[in-house]
């Protein structure tokens, strides 16, 4: 497993692309794309690009870890 290169919430930009999702989760970019294609993942499509708002990403991560019900 890769290690996250993101050290704090403040390090994240307002919108994350697949590369940043992979870095934040400590996974490969192909795994990040798989996650981003899941119906429950808060992806925003901008043309052909997929991004996720930082706030929605953090909320999703909390939900996945059982932190928010």
Helices and strands as residue ranges (DSSP letters): G 9-11, E 15-16, H 18-25, H 29-36, E 44-46, E 49-53, H 54-64
